[in-house]
């Protein structure tokens, strides 16, 4: 903290330190020299610090004092091991591994890290204003102003600590010692790490939740200080710095200062909603333990201009400096740092435990958000699966009507048309024509069956087979994209095997096979029986004729036989012949007509069976070929969703246990 005019200028003008001017209450005395001021201040602060530690800190043994750090380290490790299971696939853990992999306890000194969001925030000027004292020697001014010039090219940070003179730390050459009184303000051994601001416009960064533009050191700093130029950085883009805003040890500096109290209130309210400290007067809306970063409005450029304009020979410049320095509000930074230390009893370990708990709280919030996103993804996946099942059921219902008609009307229509064509053929096979073509009956009827058997239906079935192939491709494509939302190599392999198997592909004969089977059945069985019945009828008729001729011959050649029947003339024998022939023909005609009626009965049974066969074939085609991949995908995904939901329930229970454990760390 710069000491403003620590010496007296003239007999009437006494310049007090800026610390005294900006502190709460008025200073009790003036000092004639900077050395007297620092001696008195350090002595007083040491006494106050010891008294505060005795009254505020609980009495405990050395082992009990170290136990919070050990417990915090264990809790941190427990949270770190929980993250990989809570985060969904595709979510990176690199950032959280960096934050939670170890407890930030390797530094003995208080680590204050200062950074800007972009190059226009100019954190170098802020550090310069903090370290430079009014009327400092030219050598000290040159040392502070040129602190970056001695750094290697490409170096992104510089660490400063207090030293009696400007030099490099003997233990760590990367640490530069500077005789700046600001380090003595904390009454603790402190280091300031100044980070080079990124040259990339922060508004072009990735969406909320990404921390690419924030240096990792800020997340593990004991007191991170971020300077933001609200002209070049929109306030909405600050909402992505969740971990910093929720860190109670962090200090957010906004420059330039707002032009009105209403604008300041609006900015504080916006940042408070993102996790920063609540707006003054609304502290009851949030627990004190949940308060986040301190938000201050400062103007380092105004303070730097006041320092540069300060002239020892001009008393008016001293008054202007004091007024400008107060207006810049730089002094509030020291009060914010001291306030953080007082809340932690000036103990670095307590500060680091607070930082660790903030990281854990944000990590658990990220886990909760990840679980919610996973549940939402699972709900969306279930919805997609339901939509796919709806498409499948709709396709099954629609296909039956399109292919076979309502209640198989297309099949009955085709069988009726074939029956009309066959009727003309069968009616032409009278008993008289049958006698002369008895050996060609099977061929005539079989050829007629081949010509008339549901040819139009066969063409329609081939056409619908092509449409089913398109439907199969659409359902399979939709089904194969679903497991990508919930990756499962086993399910993907199962679906690939199904779609690449030979039985999966549709052929032109897939639906027409029952037609060919029933046609072959008609030719092989009923037509063959008809052919045999015709032959038997002819043989029976010939048998009757031959039998009648035998009877007539017997009657003619055996007169005694004629006498016995009472016929005295030869005409009686002829009558007997004609009677037997007529009986044989009558029997043959009856036998043939009966055979044709049986053939038509078989035709009806085959026609009825054809409708059942086509329905069964269509069902098999739909279940075993068209929808098998979609159905298997839906079934497999339902199992995976149920399994994942069970896992999420277990994760939510673990998360709830971790949140309860975190609540025990936070005083009510």
Order of alpha helices (4+ residues) and beta strands (2+ residues): beta-beta-alpha-alpha-alpha-alpha-beta-alpha-alpha-beta-beta-beta-beta-alpha-beta-alpha-alpha-beta-alpha-beta-alpha-alpha-alpha-alpha-alpha-alpha-alpha-alpha-alpha-alpha-alpha-alpha-alpha-alpha
